């Protein structure tokens, strides 16, 4: 059983977001980088759990990024992947990123490809779906539970107001979210082992980007909170009804 | 032509799709083209009445096997439909199913896509779509540089707009590929308002001290007809189910009104709520950072304020 887990580098959740070059570029100054939480906590850790249950499982990690993505992929290896592939290109276009991963996926003949439900920087939630389009594979999105049984996976996915359980024949792509696995911290043994695990760097395939970022904006600041006394909730109800027209 | 994907569940058109129709119709008008819809499966709604949201024509693949969502099958059928209709722009709701298939359809059509759009694109010079990035901490204006464009719109950002008009219906016959998934069970929480579709949300944090105290949140939500939500520590402690977690790594909401009770307002939580139209914060700590992001606030004990607020709202509605 061969698993491919897609890993993305994102700014830490506490990062203050700012832009440079006339609001056309994300300001990386002082930013701490982490593994995209959905990729790490849910996709990767679930893959590791599967390997712990069945040693015949092999986990490959893939990331699309330049050399500055290496600490992130090493950290992912410290958590537990077997080997990693870095595709040497930086892109904000989901189609370019998905096409690179699809090229690796075709070569590797993976049984299961896992992604996080979205990255916390561009929030596009595109990669899993695009991979299914590029590879013509079944896709189960927003999964919060998954078990393997032979050549099928039983997956719970979120639907409006609930969840459904479905069976999918492998090979397949699953995007993972909360509930899938419990967060882990790499241990010393994992960190040491990660140093010698294979990390292959491959050059990107040529693909035309489909989108381009024109500019970034920060949300307008709130004009200031209107405080209401705790013993005057009627005033709050009046403001919400008449001023804010909230209900 | 703008083609709008109309999503259904349990043979009923979803509210988020009505918003997508309104958005697609406004975009079609802006571009001087027709607004048409594509519906997979069969529904009990009156389809001709979709004209009142601005839809001019509806293409329907009325095969009951499509009443069950299957990302791979839907991607293929929608791709064929978009090609047959010669669509230049496709519009999806950025809901659970939209997220699953819109990017795949875009790939099949060699189209650029922006997911989670907040407003109509600027088409004065190119095709530029504004979306939320960094989980609500910023916006990006993104150009789609391909002849065919795909947009999925954030829920509750555009609204449902009614107008005069009738919708023509056209049956579409497309070969349906074999299913790639088999649904074995479906579990729905009865009587609960789905968080992402809610206009009003009441959310609780650690300040409530324990799951046994959630009655005051639920009571307030009930009189308002609101959905309930929570902060991350609350769902991590299993006080509330995971699907209620609002924030950067949980659900991002954009309701008319978000009432935060006993939530300090960490940057990750604010990222999930800052598209809300009105934010009310109730917290006993006047220094809680959430007050800086709020429109209205009460510094006070939730256990006293909430029951009083619930009663006051009930009275105002009587």
Boltz contact constraints between the chains, C-beta under 6 A:
constraints:
  - contact:
      token1: [A, 13]
      token2: [B, 248]
      max_distance: 6.0
  - contact:
      token1: [A, 13]
      token2: [B, 268]
      max_distance: 6.0
  - contact:
      token1: [A, 14]
      token2: [B, 267]
      max_distance: 6.0
  - contact:
      token1: [A, 17]
      token2: [B, 134]
      max_distance: 6.0
  - contact:
      token1: [A, 17]
      token2: [B, 137]
      max_distance: 6.0
  - contact:
      token1: [A, 17]
      token2: [B, 138]
      max_distance: 6.0
  - contact:
      token1: [A, 37]
      token2: [B, 249]
      max_distance: 6.0
  - contact:
      token1: [A, 120]
      token2: [B, 135]
      max_distance: 6.0
  - contact:
      token1: [A, 120]
      token2: [B, 248]
      max_distance: 6.0
  - contact:
      token1: [A, 121]
      token2: [B, 134]
      max_distance: 6.0
  - contact:
      token1: [A, 122]
      token2: [B, 133]
      max_distance: 6.0
  - contact:
      token1: [A, 123]
      token2: [B, 116]
      max_distance: 6.0
  - contact:
      token1: [A, 123]
      token2: [B, 135]
      max_distance: 6.0
  - contact:
      token1: [A, 124]
      token2: [B, 115]
      max_distance: 6.0
  - contact:
      token1: [A, 125]
      token2: [B, 99]
      max_distance: 6.0
  - contact:
      token1: [A, 125]
      token2: [B, 115]
      max_distance: 6.0
  - contact:
      token1: [A, 126]
      token2: [B, 103]
      max_distance: 6.0
  - contact:
      token1: [A, 129]
      token2: [B, 100]
      max_distance: 6.0
  - contact:
      token1: [A, 129]
      token2: [B, 103]
      max_distance: 6.0
  - contact:
      token1: [A, 129]
      token2: [B, 104]
      max_distance: 6.0
  - contact:
      token1: [A, 130]
      token2: [B, 103]
      max_distance: 6.0
  - contact:
      token1: [A, 130]
      token2: [B, 107]
      max_distance: 6.0
  - contact:
      token1: [A, 132]
      token2: [B, 104]
      max_distance: 6.0
  - contact:
      token1: [A, 133]
      token2: [B, 104]
      max_distance: 6.0
  - contact:
      token1: [A, 133]
      token2: [B, 107]
      max_distance: 6.0
  - contact:
      token1: [A, 133]
      token2: [B, 108]
      max_distance: 6.0
  - contact:
      token1: [A, 134]
      token2: [B, 107]
      max_distance: 6.0
  - contact:
      token1: [A, 138]
      token2: [B, 72]
      max_distance: 6.0
  - contact:
      token1: [A, 138]
      token2: [B, 180]
      max_distance: 6.0
  - contact:
      token1: [A, 138]
      token2: [B, 181]
      max_distance: 6.0
  - contact:
      token1: [A, 139]
      token2: [B, 71]
      max_distance: 6.0
  - contact:
      token1: [A, 141]
      token2: [B, 100]
      max_distance: 6.0
  - contact:
      token1: [A, 142]
      token2: [B, 96]
      max_distance: 6.0
  - contact:
      token1: [A, 158]
      token2: [B, 96]
      max_distance: 6.0
  - contact:
      token1: [A, 160]
      token2: [B, 194]
      max_distance: 6.0
  - contact:
      token1: [A, 161]
      token2: [B, 188]
      max_distance: 6.0
  - contact:
      token1: [A, 161]
      token2: [B, 189]
      max_distance: 6.0
  - contact:
      token1: [A, 161]
      token2: [B, 194]
      max_distance: 6.0
  - contact:
      token1: [A, 162]
      token2: [B, 187]
      max_distance: 6.0
  - contact:
      token1: [A, 162]
      token2: [B, 188]
      max_distance: 6.0
  - contact:
      token1: [A, 162]
      token2: [B, 189]
      max_distance: 6.0
  - contact:
      token1: [A, 163]
      token2: [B, 187]
      max_distance: 6.0
  - contact:
      token1: [A, 164]
      token2: [B, 183]
      max_distance: 6.0
  - contact:
      token1: [A, 164]
      token2: [B, 186]
      max_distance: 6.0
  - contact:
      token1: [A, 165]
      token2: [B, 184]
      max_distance: 6.0
  - contact:
      token1: [A, 165]
      token2: [B, 185]
      max_distance: 6.0
  - contact:
      token1: [A, 166]
      token2: [B, 181]
      max_distance: 6.0
  - contact:
      token1: [A, 166]
      token2: [B, 183]
      max_distance: 6.0
  - contact:
      token1: [A, 167]
      token2: [B, 182]
      max_distance: 6.0
  - contact:
      token1: [A, 168]
      token2: [B, 181]
      max_distance: 6.0
  - contact:
      token1: [A, 178]
      token2: [B, 242]
      max_distance: 6.0
  - contact:
      token1: [A, 179]
      token2: [B, 242]
      max_distance: 6.0
  - contact:
      token1: [A, 210]
      token2: [B, 112]
      max_distance: 6.0
  - contact:
      token1: [A, 210]
      token2: [B, 146]
      max_distance: 6.0
  - contact:
      token1: [A, 211]
      token2: [B, 112]
      max_distance: 6.0
  - contact:
      token1: [A, 211]
      token2: [B, 142]
      max_distance: 6.0
  - contact:
      token1: [A, 211]
      token2: [B, 144]
      max_distance: 6.0
  - contact:
      token1: [A, 212]
      token2: [B, 143]
      max_distance: 6.0
  - contact:
      token1: [A, 212]
      token2: [B, 145]
      max_distance: 6.0
  - contact:
      token1: [A, 213]
      token2: [B, 140]
      max_distance: 6.0
  - contact:
      token1: [A, 213]
      token2: [B, 142]
      max_distance: 6.0
  - contact:
      token1: [A, 214]
      token2: [B, 128]
      max_distance: 6.0
  - contact:
      token1: [A, 214]
      token2: [B, 141]
      max_distance: 6.0
  - contact:
      token1: [A, 214]
      token2: [B, 143]
      max_distance: 6.0
  - contact:
      token1: [A, 215]
      token2: [B, 141]
      max_distance: 6.0
  - contact:
      token1: [A, 216]
      token2: [B, 138]
      max_distance: 6.0
  - contact:
      token1: [A, 216]
      token2: [B, 140]
      max_distance: 6.0
  - contact:
      token1: [A, 217]
      token2: [B, 139]
      max_distance: 6.0
  - contact:
      token1: [A, 218]
      token2: [B, 138]
      max_distance: 6.0
  - contact:
      token1: [A, 222]
      token2: [B, 293]
      max_distance: 6.0
  - contact:
      token1: [A, 225]
      token2: [B, 291]
      max_distance: 6.0
  - contact:
      token1: [A, 225]
      token2: [B, 294]
      max_distance: 6.0
  - contact:
      token1: [A, 225]
      token2: [B, 297]
      max_distance: 6.0
  - contact:
      token1: [A, 226]
      token2: [B, 296]
      max_distance: 6.0
  - contact:
      token1: [A, 227]
      token2: [B, 297]
      max_distance: 6.0
  - contact:
      token1: [A, 228]
      token2: [B, 298]
      max_distance: 6.0
  - contact:
      token1: [A, 230]
      token2: [B, 298]
      max_distance: 6.0
  - contact:
      token1: [A, 230]
      token2: [B, 300]
      max_distance: 6.0
  - contact:
      token1: [A, 230]
      token2: [B, 305]
      max_distance: 6.0
  - contact:
      token1: [A, 233]
      token2: [B, 308]
      max_distance: 6.0
  - contact:
      token1: [A, 233]
      token2: [B, 309]
      max_distance: 6.0
  - contact:
      token1: [A, 233]
      token2: [B, 312]
      max_distance: 6.0
  - contact:
      token1: [A, 234]
      token2: [B, 312]
      max_distance: 6.0
  - contact:
      token1: [A, 237]
      token2: [B, 312]
      max_distance: 6.0
  - contact:
      token1: [A, 237]
      token2: [B, 313]
      max_distance: 6.0
  - contact:
      token1: [A, 237]
      token2: [B, 316]
      max_distance: 6.0
  - contact:
      token1: [A, 244]
      token2: [B, 278]
      max_distance: 6.0
  - contact:
      token1: [A, 246]
      token2: [B, 256]
      max_distance: 6.0
  - contact:
      token1: [A, 246]
      token2: [B, 257]
      max_distance: 6.0
  - contact:
      token1: [A, 246]
      token2: [B, 278]
      max_distance: 6.0
